[in-house]
Every structure is written in structure tokens, then in C-alpha cells.
Amino acid sequence: MTRSNTVSPLQLQVGVPHDIVISAVLRKLAEHEPFRTYSLAIMVNAVMGQLQNAANIMGLRDGKLVAYAGWLRVHKADAEAWLSGQRDIPAPDWHNADAAISTIIIADDPADLRTLIRGVSNACANLPVYRMRVFGETEQKRKPITGRVQAGL
């Protein structure tokens, strides 16, 4: 019998605050830098906010969580001040925000990042999405992209 080398497509869905989902997301984050060194209390608080407010995209392959992205909904003026270094990352305003700051993007396979980012863009259609990259100890804040509806998602 030969084994197929084809990889199942990444399925995207919004995570919900259910015990199994919360556990799966926290365990997945603990596998990735820089999150594996973060305080559990900080991670639970961040993930719960994202799950309770549909501010996340989960990437599933064959029923297994293999990628996750989460963001804060914030006011654009606060996001701009954060981007320019004038303030710390703002607290979320889940109901009255006009921008998003992507705070978590991880994938077991880097090839899945493109699909995951398209999912974030689709979920944040018509909002500026601010991003940050963390490589070791250095942070790189990136100019925002405007979320848009993605064909085929």
C-alpha cells in the first residue's frame, strides 16, 4: 500500500469559548515562540477575549488545530499611537472599535500562514489591521493593511 503525499487543505473557522477549544488553542500556543514563555494568566485572558468576541481564526487540518490567529479590536487613533511608539498596546474595545491589532499568528507549517492571514483579512473586512512581528527579542511593528473579503473563504 502506498501512502499519499498530499496534504489536506487548511480549513478555517472562528473559534468559540468552549472548554475543548480553549484548551486546544492554549496548548498550541505553548508549542510556539514567543508564547511558550508567556504567563498562563496572560494567555488565558488574551485568548478568552478573542474567543468570546469572535476575534480569531483557527486553522484545522484533519480535525486537528494546526494554526491560530487572534486580534484585538481597538480604536484607530489608539492603534496609530501604538504603531508610532507613543503608547503601549491599547486595551480592546470589542464593541465600538474601528481597527484591529493582530496579536497572535502561529502555524505549525509556515506554508499555512498565507491562508491564515487571508482568513484574518476576510474576518476584518474594511478595517485597518495593524500587525507586529516578533523575532527573538526584537519587535517590528508593521503598517496596517486594510482587511477585505477574500474570494473562496
Phi and psi in degrees as GROMACS dihedral restraints (atoms count N, CA, C in turn):
[ dihedral_restraints ]
;  ai    aj    ak    al  type     phi  dphi    fc
    3     4     5     6     1  -100.0    20    10
    4     5     6     7     1   145.6    20    10
    6     7     8     9     1   -97.1    20    10
    7     8     9    10     1   135.7    20    10
    9    10    11    12     1   -72.4    20    10
   10    11    12    13     1   139.1    20    10
   12    13    14    15     1   -93.9    20    10
   13    14    15    16     1     5.5    20    10
   15    16    17    18     1   -77.0    20    10
   16    17    18    19     1   144.1    20    10
   18    19    20    21     1  -101.9    20    10
   19    20    21    22     1   135.2    20    10
   21    22    23    24     1   -62.5    20    10
   22    23    24    25     1   147.2    20    10
   24    25    26    27     1   -67.4    20    10
   25    26    27    28     1   152.1    20    10
   27    28    29    30     1   -75.9    20    10
   28    29    30    31     1   125.2    20    10
   30    31    32    33     1   -99.7    20    10
   31    32    33    34     1   129.1    20    10
   33    34    35    36     1  -102.7    20    10
   34    35    36    37     1   139.4    20    10
   36    37    38    39     1  -154.3    20    10
   37    38    39    40     1   157.0    20    10
   39    40    41    42     1   -82.1    20    10
   40    41    42    43     1   129.6    20    10
   42    43    44    45     1   -77.3    20    10
   43    44    45    46     1   152.4    20    10
   45    46    47    48     1  -121.0    20    10
   46    47    48    49     1   158.2    20    10
   48    49    50    51     1   -78.5    20    10
   49    50    51    52     1    70.1    20    10
   51    52    53    54     1  -111.5    20    10
   52    53    54    55     1   147.2    20    10
   54    55    56    57     1   -50.1    20    10
   55    56    57    58     1   -45.2    20    10
   57    58    59    60     1   -66.3    20    10
   58    59    60    61     1   -40.4    20    10
   60    61    62    63     1   -66.6    20    10
   61    62    63    64     1   -47.5    20    10
   63    64    65    66     1   -56.7    20    10
   64    65    66    67     1   -48.4    20    10
   66    67    68    69     1   -61.2    20    10
   67    68    69    70     1   -45.3    20    10
   69    70    71    72     1   -62.6    20    10
   70    71    72    73     1   -43.6    20    10
   72    73    74    75     1   -65.8    20    10
   73    74    75    76     1   -47.1    20    10
   75    76    77    78     1   -62.5    20    10
   76    77    78    79     1   -40.0    20    10
   78    79    80    81     1   -66.0    20    10
   79    80    81    82     1   -40.4    20    10
   81    82    83    84     1   -65.0    20    10
   82    83    84    85     1   -43.5    20    10
   84    85    86    87     1   -61.4    20    10
   85    86    87    88     1   -36.7    20    10
   87    88    89    90     1   -65.8    20    10
   88    89    90    91     1   -14.2    20    10
   90    91    92    93     1   -85.6    20    10
   91    92    93    94     1   -10.0    20    10
   93    94    95    96     1  -121.8    20    10
   94    95    96    97     1   140.9    20    10
   96    97    98    99     1   -75.7    20    10
   97    98    99   100     1   148.8    20    10
   99   100   101   102     1   -87.4    20    10
  100   101   102   103     1     3.5    20    10
  102   103   104   105     1   -68.3    20    10
  103   104   105   106     1   -25.5    20    10
  105   106   107   108     1   -63.8    20    10
  106   107   108   109     1   -19.3    20    10
  108   109   110   111     1  -101.0    20    10
  109   110   111   112     1     0.3    20    10
  111   112   113   114     1   -77.4    20    10
  112   113   114   115     1   153.4    20    10
  114   115   116   117     1   -62.3    20    10
  115   116   117   118     1   136.0    20    10
  117   118   119   120     1   -59.9    20    10
  118   119   120   121     1   -39.4    20    10
  120   121   122   123     1   -60.9    20    10
  121   122   123   124     1   -41.6    20    10
  123   124   125   126     1   -65.3    20    10
  124   125   126   127     1   -44.6    20    10
  126   127   128   129     1   -66.0    20    10
  127   128   129   130     1   -42.3    20    10
  129   130   131   132     1   -61.1    20    10
  130   131   132   133     1   -45.4    20    10
  132   133   134   135     1   -61.1    20    10
  133   134   135   136     1   -45.8    20    10
  135   136   137   138     1   -64.7    20    10
  136   137   138   139     1   -48.2    20    10
  138   139   140   141     1   -66.1    20    10
  139   140   141   142     1   -41.2    20    10
  141   142   143   144     1   -60.7    20    10
  142   143   144   145     1   -43.4    20    10
  144   145   146   147     1   -59.7    20    10
  145   146   147   148     1   -43.2    20    10
  147   148   149   150     1   -65.6    20    10
  148   149   150   151     1   -42.5    20    10
  150   151   152   153     1   -70.9    20    10
  151   152   153   154     1   -41.3    20    10
  153   154   155   156     1   -67.2    20    10
  154   155   156   157     1   -25.0    20    10
  156   157   158   159     1  -114.3    20    10
  157   158   159   160     1    18.4    20    10
  159   160   161   162     1    52.1    20    10
  160   161   162   163     1    38.5    20    10
  162   163   164   165     1  -106.2    20    10
  163   164   165   166     1    53.6    20    10
  165   166   167   168     1  -159.5    20    10
  166   167   168   169     1   160.5    20    10
  168   169   170   171     1  -135.6    20    10
  169   170   171   172     1   129.2    20    10
  171   172   173   174     1  -104.8    20    10
  172   173   174   175     1   138.5    20    10
  174   175   176   177     1  -104.7    20    10
  175   176   177   178     1   120.3    20    10
  177   178   179   180     1  -117.0    20    10
  178   179   180   181     1   140.6    20    10
  180   181   182   183     1  -134.8    20    10
  181   182   183   184     1   122.7    20    10
  183   184   185   186     1    53.4    20    10
  184   185   186   187     1    39.7    20    10
  186   187   188   189     1    78.1    20    10
  187   188   189   190     1     4.6    20    10
  189   190   191   192     1  -112.8    20    10
  190   191   192   193     1   136.6    20    10
  192   193   194   195     1   -70.3    20    10
  193   194   195   196     1   119.1    20    10
  195   196   197   198     1  -123.7    20    10
  196   197   198   199     1    -6.2    20    10
  198   199   200   201     1  -156.6    20    10
  199   200   201   202     1   151.9    20    10
  201   202   203   204     1  -152.7    20    10
  202   203   204   205     1   139.8    20    10
  204   205   206   207     1  -135.1    20    10
  205   206   207   208     1   138.1    20    10
  207   208   209   210     1  -140.8    20    10
  208   209   210   211     1   154.3    20    10
  210   211   212   213     1  -144.9    20    10
  211   212   213   214     1   166.5    20    10
  213   214   215   216     1  -103.8    20    10
  214   215   216   217     1   143.4    20    10
  216   217   218   219     1   -95.6    20    10
  217   218   219   220     1   125.4    20    10
  219   220   221   222     1  -139.6    20    10
  220   221   222   223     1   173.8    20    10
  222   223   224   225     1   -83.7    20    10
  223   224   225   226     1   140.7    20    10
  225   226   227   228     1   -57.8    20    10
  226   227   228   229     1   -41.6    20    10
  228   229   230   231     1   -60.9    20    10
  229   230   231   232     1   -39.3    20    10
  231   232   233   234     1   -67.9    20    10
  232   233   234   235     1   -39.3    20    10
  234   235   236   237     1   -64.6    20    10
  235   236   237   238     1   -40.5    20    10
  237   238   239   240     1   -63.9    20    10
  238   239   240   241     1   -42.0    20    10
  240   241   242   243     1   -64.0    20    10
  241   242   243   244     1   -38.9    20    10
  243   244   245   246     1   -63.9    20    10
  244   245   246   247     1   -45.5    20    10
  246   247   248   249     1   -59.1    20    10
  247   248   249   250     1   -39.1    20    10
  249   250   251   252     1   -85.5    20    10
  250   251   252   253     1     1.1    20    10
  252   253   254   255     1    83.4    20    10
  253   254   255   256     1    11.8    20    10
  255   256   257   258     1   -82.8    20    10
  256   257   258   259     1   -12.0    20    10
  258   259   260   261     1  -157.0    20    10
  259   260   261   262     1   163.7    20    10
  261   262   263   264     1   -72.2    20    10
  262   263   264   265     1   170.9    20    10
  264   265   266   267     1   -57.2    20    10
  265   266   267   268     1   131.0    20    10
  267   268   269   270     1   -73.5    20    10
  268   269   270   271     1   156.0    20    10
  270   271   272   273     1   -69.0    20    10
  271   272   273   274     1   147.8    20    10
  273   274   275   276     1   -70.1    20    10
  274   275   276   277     1   150.3    20    10
  276   277   278   279     1  -123.9    20    10
  277   278   279   280     1    88.6    20    10
  279   280   281   282     1   -62.2    20    10
  280   281   282   283     1   -23.1    20    10
  282   283   284   285     1  -110.1    20    10
  283   284   285   286     1   -20.3    20    10
  285   286   287   288     1  -124.4    20    10
  286   287   288   289     1    21.8    20    10
  288   289   290   291     1   -82.7    20    10
  289   290   291   292     1   155.5    20    10
  291   292   293   294     1  -127.4    20    10
  292   293   294   295     1    21.8    20    10
  294   295   296   297     1  -160.3    20    10
  295   296   297   298     1   170.1    20    10
  297   298   299   300     1  -136.8    20    10
  298   299   300   301     1   146.6    20    10
  300   301   302   303     1  -119.2    20    10
  301   302   303   304     1   117.6    20    10
  303   304   305   306     1   -72.9    20    10
  304   305   306   307     1   121.6    20    10
  306   307   308   309     1  -110.4    20    10
  307   308   309   310     1   -22.2    20    10
  309   310   311   312     1  -138.9    20    10
  310   311   312   313     1   124.8    20    10
  312   313   314   315     1  -142.8    20    10
  313   314   315   316     1   113.0    20    10
  315   316   317   318     1  -137.2    20    10
  316   317   318   319     1   150.3    20    10
  318   319   320   321     1  -151.8    20    10
  319   320   321   322     1   138.2    20    10
  321   322   323   324     1   -62.2    20    10
  322   323   324   325     1   -37.1    20    10
  324   325   326   327     1  -114.4    20    10
  325   326   327   328     1   115.8    20    10
  327   328   329   330     1   -53.7    20    10
  328   329   330   331     1   -24.3    20    10
  330   331   332   333     1   -64.9    20    10
  331   332   333   334     1   -19.2    20    10
  333   334   335   336     1   -83.9    20    10
  334   335   336   337     1   -11.3    20    10
  336   337   338   339     1   -61.2    20    10
  337   338   339   340     1   -39.6    20    10
  339   340   341   342     1   -59.8    20    10
  340   341   342   343     1   -47.2    20    10
  342   343   344   345     1   -64.1    20    10
  343   344   345   346     1   -41.5    20    10
  345   346   347   348     1   -62.3    20    10
  346   347   348   349     1   -44.6    20    10
  348   349   350   351     1   -65.9    20    10
  349   350   351   352     1   -36.5    20    10
  351   352   353   354     1   -61.7    20    10
  352   353   354   355     1   -38.1    20    10
  354   355   356   357     1   -63.2    20    10
  355   356   357   358     1   -41.2    20    10
  357   358   359   360     1   -63.2    20    10
  358   359   360   361     1   -46.1    20    10
  360   361   362   363     1   -57.7    20    10
  361   362   363   364     1   -43.4    20    10
  363   364   365   366     1   -64.2    20    10
  364   365   366   367     1   -44.6    20    10
  366   367   368   369     1   -68.7    20    10
  367   368   369   370     1   -26.0    20    10
  369   370   371   372     1  -107.6    20    10
  370   371   372   373     1    31.5    20    10
  372   373   374   375     1   -51.7    20    10
  373   374   375   376     1   132.9    20    10
  375   376   377   378     1    72.7    20    10
  376   377   378   379     1     9.1    20    10
  378   379   380   381     1  -111.0    20    10
  379   380   381   382     1   145.0    20    10
  381   382   383   384     1   -70.9    20    10
  382   383   384   385     1   134.0    20    10
  384   385   386   387     1  -115.5    20    10
  385   386   387   388     1   112.9    20    10
  387   388   389   390     1   -89.3    20    10
  388   389   390   391     1   146.0    20    10
  390   391   392   393     1  -134.8    20    10
  391   392   393   394     1   158.0    20    10
  393   394   395   396     1  -139.8    20    10
  394   395   396   397     1   139.4    20    10
  396   397   398   399     1  -111.8    20    10
  397   398   399   400     1   140.9    20    10
  399   400   401   402     1  -122.9    20    10
  400   401   402   403     1   120.8    20    10
  402   403   404   405     1  -121.9    20    10
  403   404   405   406     1   104.6    20    10
  405   406   407   408     1    63.1    20    10
  406   407   408   409     1  -116.0    20    10
  408   409   410   411     1  -101.7    20    10
  409   410   411   412     1    -2.9    20    10
  411   412   413   414     1  -101.4    20    10
  412   413   414   415     1   142.0    20    10
  414   415   416   417     1  -112.0    20    10
  415   416   417   418     1   140.6    20    10
  417   418   419   420     1  -125.4    20    10
  418   419   420   421     1   109.9    20    10
  420   421   422   423     1   -83.4    20    10
  421   422   423   424     1   141.3    20    10
  423   424   425   426     1  -117.3    20    10
  424   425   426   427     1   146.7    20    10
  426   427   428   429     1   -59.1    20    10
  427   428   429   430     1   149.7    20    10
  429   430   431   432     1   -71.3    20    10
  430   431   432   433     1   152.5    20    10
  432   433   434   435     1  -106.3    20    10
  433   434   435   436     1   159.5    20    10
  435   436   437   438     1   -97.9    20    10
  436   437   438   439     1   121.2    20    10
  438   439   440   441     1   -61.2    20    10
  439   440   441   442     1   146.7    20    10
  441   442   443   444     1  -149.8    20    10
  442   443   444   445     1   155.1    20    10
  444   445   446   447     1   -62.8    20    10
  445   446   447   448     1   132.3    20    10
  447   448   449   450     1  -105.4    20    10
  448   449   450   451     1   126.7    20    10
  450   451   452   453     1   -63.2    20    10
  451   452   453   454     1   139.0    20    10
  453   454   455   456     1    84.2    20    10
  454   455   456   457     1     3.4    20    10
